[in-house]
Amino acid sequence: MEVYLNIEQFYLEYIIAIMGATILYLLYFIFTKDAQYSKNIHFLASTIETINQELFKLNKKNIETQKNIDLLPSRMSDNEIYQEIERGVYDMVKPLSENVVRVEELLKMSESKIDFRLSSLESGVKQISLPSSLHAKDDEKIMQLFNQGLTLETISKELHLSKAEVEFVLKIHKIK
């Protein structure tokens, strides 16, 4: 029986040792989980504090903005908005219109210079001596025959002139 008691006592000690180890493991597990939960709770607390600070700042900014809005004059009427837009457009268009006026002036000056040069050129061409075979009577005959409907070739053959001479006389007198 003593052996039996020894075995029972051995089993009992063995069970107590296993239970002790289990309790120690549970205590270790609880301690580590508690530390992890403490870290998580601390992280959540700091995050909530940061969010509260940001909310405070936003609320403060919102109050300041509302005060500024209240200090502003009342909403502009449609007519005031239209006038403001009109002023802005006028300010943008004014330099453009001034430039257009300058360009028009430059074009008029250029046109008058071109007209002057053209008239000078025309008078110079009229002053060029005509070929010796042409006389005032030939000019009148050329214009008369051309007005009758004769072609340049026919006129040049009839008056014994070159076609270029007939063309030249008609161009000088602005007929062709």
C-alpha positions as CSV (number, residue, x, y, z in Angstrom):
1,M,0.0,0.0,0.0
2,E,2.9,2.2,0.6
3,V,3.8,1.8,-3.0
4,Y,0.3,2.7,-3.9
5,L,0.4,5.8,-1.7
6,N,3.7,6.7,-3.3
7,I,2.2,6.4,-6.7
8,E,-0.8,8.4,-5.7
9,Q,1.4,11.0,-4.1
10,F,3.5,11.1,-7.2
11,Y,0.4,11.6,-9.4
12,L,-0.8,14.2,-7.0
13,E,2.5,16.1,-7.1
14,Y,2.6,15.7,-10.8
15,I,-0.9,17.1,-11.2
16,I,-0.1,20.0,-8.8
17,A,3.1,20.7,-10.8
18,I,1.1,20.7,-14.0
19,M,-1.5,23.0,-12.5
20,G,1.2,25.2,-11.1
21,A,2.8,25.4,-14.6
22,T,-0.6,26.1,-16.1
23,I,-1.2,28.9,-13.6
24,L,2.2,30.4,-14.2
25,Y,1.6,30.2,-18.0
26,L,-1.8,31.8,-17.6
27,L,-0.3,34.5,-15.4
28,Y,2.4,35.1,-18.0
29,F,-0.2,35.2,-20.8
30,I,-2.4,37.6,-18.9
31,F,0.6,39.9,-18.1
32,T,1.8,40.0,-21.7
33,K,-1.8,40.6,-23.0
34,D,-2.3,43.3,-20.4
35,A,0.9,45.0,-21.5
36,Q,-0.2,44.8,-25.1
37,Y,-3.7,46.1,-24.2
38,S,-2.1,49.0,-22.3
39,K,0.0,49.9,-25.3
40,N,-3.2,49.9,-27.5
41,I,-5.1,51.9,-25.0
42,H,-2.3,54.4,-24.7
43,F,-2.2,54.7,-28.5
44,L,-5.9,55.1,-28.7
45,A,-5.8,57.8,-26.0
46,S,-3.1,59.7,-27.8
47,T,-5.0,59.5,-31.1
48,I,-8.2,60.7,-29.5
49,E,-6.3,63.6,-27.9
50,T,-4.8,64.5,-31.3
51,I,-8.3,64.4,-32.9
52,N,-9.7,66.5,-30.1
53,Q,-7.0,69.1,-30.6
54,E,-7.7,69.2,-34.4
55,L,-11.4,69.5,-33.7
56,F,-10.7,72.4,-31.3
57,K,-8.6,74.2,-34.0
58,L,-11.2,73.6,-36.7
59,N,-14.0,74.8,-34.4
60,K,-11.9,77.9,-33.6
61,K,-11.2,78.6,-37.2
62,N,-14.9,78.1,-38.0
63,I,-15.9,80.7,-35.4
64,E,-13.3,83.2,-36.8
65,T,-14.6,82.6,-40.4
66,Q,-18.2,83.1,-39.3
67,K,-17.2,86.3,-37.5
68,N,-15.5,87.5,-40.7
69,I,-18.5,86.6,-42.8
70,D,-20.7,88.5,-40.4
71,L,-18.4,91.5,-40.7
72,L,-18.6,91.5,-44.5
73,P,-21.2,93.7,-46.2
74,S,-24.3,91.9,-47.4
75,R,-24.4,90.0,-50.6
76,M,-23.8,92.0,-53.8
77,S,-26.9,92.6,-55.9
78,D,-27.0,91.3,-59.4
79,N,-26.6,94.8,-60.8
80,E,-23.4,95.3,-58.6
81,I,-22.0,92.0,-59.9
82,Y,-22.8,93.0,-63.5
83,Q,-21.0,96.4,-63.0
84,E,-18.0,94.7,-61.4
85,I,-17.7,92.3,-64.3
86,E,-18.2,95.2,-66.8
87,R,-15.3,97.1,-65.1
88,G,-13.1,94.0,-65.3
89,V,-13.9,93.4,-68.9
90,Y,-13.3,97.1,-69.7
91,D,-9.9,97.0,-68.0
92,M,-8.9,94.0,-70.1
93,V,-10.4,95.4,-73.4
94,K,-9.1,99.0,-73.1
95,P,-5.4,98.2,-74.0
96,L,-6.6,96.0,-76.9
97,S,-8.8,98.8,-78.3
98,E,-6.0,101.3,-78.0
99,N,-3.7,98.9,-79.9
100,V,-6.4,98.5,-82.6
101,V,-6.6,102.3,-83.0
102,R,-2.8,102.4,-83.4
103,V,-2.9,99.7,-85.9
104,E,-5.7,101.5,-87.9
105,E,-3.6,104.7,-87.8
106,L,-0.5,102.8,-89.1
107,L,-2.6,101.2,-91.8
108,K,-4.0,104.6,-92.9
109,M,-0.4,106.0,-93.0
110,S,0.8,103.0,-95.0
111,E,-2.2,103.3,-97.3
112,S,-1.5,107.0,-98.0
113,K,2.3,106.2,-98.6
114,I,1.3,103.5,-101.0
115,D,-1.1,105.8,-102.8
116,F,1.6,108.5,-103.1
117,R,4.1,106.0,-104.4
118,L,1.6,104.6,-106.9
119,S,0.7,108.0,-108.2
120,S,4.4,108.9,-108.4
121,L,5.0,105.6,-110.3
122,E,2.1,106.3,-112.7
123,S,3.3,109.8,-113.4
124,G,6.8,108.5,-114.0
125,V,5.5,105.9,-116.4
126,K,3.5,108.5,-118.3
127,Q,6.7,110.7,-118.6
128,I,8.6,107.9,-120.1
129,S,9.0,108.6,-123.8
130,L,6.9,106.5,-126.0
131,P,8.5,104.5,-128.8
132,S,9.2,106.6,-131.9
133,S,6.6,104.9,-134.0
134,L,3.8,106.1,-131.6
135,H,2.2,109.5,-131.8
136,A,-0.8,111.0,-130.3
137,K,-2.8,110.1,-133.4
138,D,-1.7,106.5,-133.0
139,D,-2.9,106.5,-129.4
140,E,-6.3,107.8,-130.5
141,K,-6.5,105.2,-133.3
142,I,-5.6,102.4,-130.9
143,M,-8.2,103.4,-128.4
144,Q,-10.9,103.9,-131.1
145,L,-10.2,100.5,-132.7
146,F,-10.1,98.7,-129.3
147,N,-13.4,100.4,-128.3
148,Q,-14.9,99.0,-131.7
149,G,-14.1,95.5,-130.4
150,L,-11.0,94.7,-132.4
151,T,-8.4,92.4,-130.8
152,L,-4.8,93.5,-129.9
153,E,-3.4,91.4,-132.8
154,T,-5.7,93.0,-135.4
155,I,-4.9,96.5,-134.1
156,S,-1.2,95.9,-134.2
157,K,-1.3,94.5,-137.8
158,E,-3.5,97.3,-139.0
159,L,-1.3,100.1,-137.5
160,H,1.9,98.3,-138.2
161,L,2.8,98.2,-134.5
162,S,3.9,95.4,-132.2
163,K,1.4,93.9,-129.9
164,A,3.4,95.0,-126.8
165,E,3.2,98.7,-128.0
166,V,-0.6,98.4,-128.4
167,E,-0.9,96.9,-125.0
168,F,1.3,99.6,-123.5
169,V,-0.8,102.4,-124.9
170,L,-4.0,100.8,-123.6
171,K,-2.5,100.3,-120.1
172,I,-1.3,103.9,-120.0
173,H,-4.8,105.2,-120.8
174,K,-6.2,102.6,-118.3
175,I,-8.4,100.9,-120.8
176,K,-7.0,97.5,-120.4
